[in-house]
Amino acid sequence: MKMTTNILLKLSLALACVVALGGIASAGTLTASATTPTVDGADIAQLNVVGHTDPGGDPGHIWSNRPNQGQTFTTGGNGPGYLLNSVALRNEENTVNNNTATFTVRIGTVSGTTFTPVATETSNVAVSYVPDDFMTFAFDTPVALSPNTLYAFDWATTGSGFTTWNNVNTEYAGGEGFSSGANGAPDDANLIFRGIDREFHIDMAAQIPEPSSLVLAALGLVAMLGTVWCVRRRQS
């Protein structure tokens, strides 16, 4: 009885820790590179530089005195869903050395003008960048996404940031660039769509069915074939 009580106590403490940590943002990693990201697998991107533009302060600048800047996107039809590893935006004009500001990147679902966060991570790793660099935020924990769903990512910073390259909204059919809130604090109930698409890259991988699912599918197929065989034998 005492052993059972101790086990239950430990399980309760572990569960309490999980619940407590659930609201704490994990640590991601921000890097800068002049190399255009490779688009492969299940990646989603809008990288057209022909006619790209800086839409101005509130619509397109990631800075501590600006709104959160984001982009909606639509996942594909892979039944088991996807794992999102990183998101990237392109810096339009800023040269910053050893930036130690904290960047926060969130992933969420979007319905109308409402953003519902599903994952949040931050990075305060010192990073240096120049115009046209791709700013890539890699998540410490890949984010699981459902198929055929409208999602979004948004960025904010506590200090110096960067201005984003953008193109017209028709460049990417699955979403649109938006802004939210002010001074680095989002307003998730009032997204402002800007009629643009960010120049962005989302690194994703399609998930595969779990082995147990494959076993169940195989057993179902065997059962179906067995039924067909029995029916044909009974009819012969």
C-alpha positions in Angstrom: 0.0 0.0 0.0 2.8 2.4 0.9 4.6 1.6 -2.4 1.4 2.3 -4.4 1.0 5.6 -2.5 4.6 6.6 -3.3 4.1 5.8 -7.0 0.9 7.8 -7.2 2.6 10.7 -5.5 5.5 10.6 -7.9 3.2 10.5 -10.9 1.2 13.4 -9.5 4.3 15.5 -9.1 5.5 14.6 -12.6 2.1 15.6 -14.0 2.2 18.9 -12.1 5.6 19.6 -13.6 4.3 18.9 -17.1 1.3 21.2 -16.6 3.5 23.9 -15.1 6.0 23.8 -17.9 3.3 23.7 -20.6 2.9 27.5 -20.4 6.7 28.3 -20.6 8.1 29.1 -24.0 10.9 26.8 -25.1 14.2 28.0 -26.5 14.6 28.1 -30.2 17.6 29.3 -32.2 17.8 32.3 -34.6 20.5 32.3 -37.3 21.2 34.5 -40.4 22.5 33.4 -43.8 22.9 34.8 -47.3 22.0 31.5 -48.8 18.4 31.0 -50.1 16.7 28.1 -48.2 16.3 24.9 -50.2 12.6 24.1 -50.8 12.0 20.3 -50.7 9.8 17.6 -49.2 6.8 19.2 -47.5 8.2 22.7 -47.3 6.1 25.8 -48.0 7.7 29.0 -49.4 7.3 32.2 -51.2 10.7 33.3 -52.4 10.0 35.4 -55.5 12.3 38.5 -55.4 11.0 40.0 -58.7 9.1 43.2 -57.6 9.5 42.5 -53.9 9.1 45.5 -51.6 9.2 46.9 -48.0 5.6 47.8 -47.2 6.7 50.2 -44.4 6.8 50.3 -40.6 3.7 48.7 -39.1 2.9 46.4 -42.0 6.4 45.0 -42.4 9.0 45.8 -39.7 9.9 43.5 -36.9 11.0 45.8 -34.1 10.3 46.3 -30.4 8.1 49.4 -31.3 6.2 47.6 -34.1 3.4 45.0 -34.3 4.0 41.3 -34.5 4.5 40.4 -38.2 3.2 37.2 -39.6 2.0 35.1 -42.5 -0.8 32.5 -42.8 -0.2 29.3 -44.7 -2.1 26.1 -45.5 -0.9 22.6 -44.9 -1.2 19.8 -47.5 -3.3 16.7 -47.4 -0.9 14.2 -45.7 -3.2 12.2 -43.4 -0.8 11.9 -40.4 0.0 15.6 -40.6 3.4 17.4 -40.6 6.2 18.4 -38.3 7.3 22.1 -38.7 11.1 22.5 -37.9 11.8 26.2 -38.8 10.5 29.4 -40.3 12.5 32.0 -42.2 11.9 35.6 -43.3 14.2 37.7 -45.4 15.8 40.9 -44.0 15.4 43.8 -46.4 17.8 46.5 -45.3 19.2 46.2 -41.8 22.8 45.6 -40.8 23.0 44.6 -37.1 26.0 43.2 -35.3 25.8 40.9 -32.3 22.0 41.5 -31.7 21.1 40.0 -28.3 17.4 41.0 -28.4 15.0 38.2 -27.6 13.0 37.1 -30.7 9.7 35.3 -30.1 8.2 33.1 -32.9 4.7 31.6 -32.6 2.8 29.0 -34.6 -1.0 29.0 -34.4 -4.3 28.3 -36.2 -6.2 31.2 -37.8 -10.0 31.6 -38.2 -11.1 34.9 -39.7 -9.0 37.5 -37.9 -8.3 35.4 -34.8 -5.0 33.7 -34.1 -4.9 30.8 -31.6 -1.3 29.9 -30.6 -0.3 26.2 -30.5 3.5 26.7 -30.0 5.8 29.5 -28.8 9.6 29.6 -28.6 12.1 32.3 -28.0 15.7 32.9 -29.0 18.2 35.4 -27.5 21.3 34.0 -29.1 23.5 36.8 -30.4 23.1 37.1 -34.2 24.6 39.4 -36.8 23.0 40.0 -40.2 23.2 42.2 -43.3 20.6 43.2 -46.0 19.1 40.2 -47.9 20.1 37.7 -45.2 17.5 35.0 -44.4 16.6 35.0 -40.8 15.8 31.4 -39.8 14.2 30.5 -36.5 14.6 26.8 -35.7 12.3 25.3 -33.1 13.8 23.3 -30.3 10.7 21.1 -30.4 9.2 20.5 -33.9 5.6 21.6 -34.1 3.0 19.0 -35.1 0.5 20.3 -37.6 -2.7 18.8 -38.9 -3.4 18.4 -42.7 -5.6 20.8 -44.7 -5.5 23.5 -42.0 -4.9 27.2 -42.1 -2.0 28.1 -39.8 0.2 31.1 -39.3 3.5 32.1 -37.8 4.3 35.5 -36.3 7.5 37.2 -35.1 8.3 39.8 -32.4 11.4 41.2 -30.7 12.3 42.9 -27.5 14.8 45.2 -29.2 16.5 45.6 -32.6 15.0 43.6 -35.4 14.7 43.8 -39.1 12.5 44.9 -42.0 10.9 42.2 -44.1 10.9 41.6 -47.8 7.4 41.1 -49.2 5.6 40.6 -52.5 2.0 40.9 -53.7 -0.6 38.7 -52.1 -1.0 36.5 -55.2 2.5 35.1 -55.0 1.4 32.5 -52.4 -2.2 31.2 -52.8 -2.4 29.5 -49.4 -2.2 32.5 -47.1 -1.4 36.2 -46.6 0.8 38.5 -44.6 -0.6 40.1 -41.5 0.3 42.3 -38.5 -1.0 42.1 -35.0 -1.0 44.3 -31.8 1.7 47.0 -31.1 5.1 47.3 -29.5 5.9 43.6 -29.8 2.7 42.5 -28.0 0.2 40.7 -30.2 -3.6 41.2 -30.4 -4.7 37.7 -31.3 -8.3 38.7 -31.8 -7.6 41.4 -34.4 -5.2 40.4 -37.1 -4.7 43.0 -39.8 -4.2 41.5 -43.2 -1.9 43.6 -45.4 -2.5 42.4 -49.0 1.0 41.0 -49.2 2.9 37.8 -48.9 6.1 37.7 -46.8 9.2 36.4 -48.5 9.3 33.2 -46.3 10.3 29.6 -46.1 8.8 27.0 -43.8 10.8 23.8 -43.3 8.4 20.9 -42.8 8.4 17.1 -42.9 5.4 14.9 -43.6 4.7 12.5 -40.7 4.3 8.8 -41.5 1.8 6.5 -39.8 2.8 4.9 -36.5 3.8 1.2 -36.8 0.7 0.3 -34.8 -1.5 2.0 -37.4 0.2 0.1 -40.1 -0.4 -3.2 -38.2 -4.1 -2.4 -37.7 -4.4 -1.5 -41.4 -2.7 -4.8 -42.4 -5.0 -6.8 -40.0 -8.0 -5.0 -41.5 -6.9 -6.0 -45.0 -6.3 -9.6 -44.0 -9.8 -9.7 -42.4 -11.4 -8.3 -45.5 -9.6 -10.7 -47.8 -10.6 -13.6 -45.4 -14.2 -12.5 -45.6 -14.1 -12.4 -49.4 -12.5 -15.9 -49.5 -15.2 -17.3 -47.2 -18.0 -15.8 -49.2 -16.6 -17.2 -52.5 -16.1 -20.6 -51.0 -19.6 -20.7 -49.7 -21.0 -19.8 -53.1 -18.9 -22.4 -55.0 
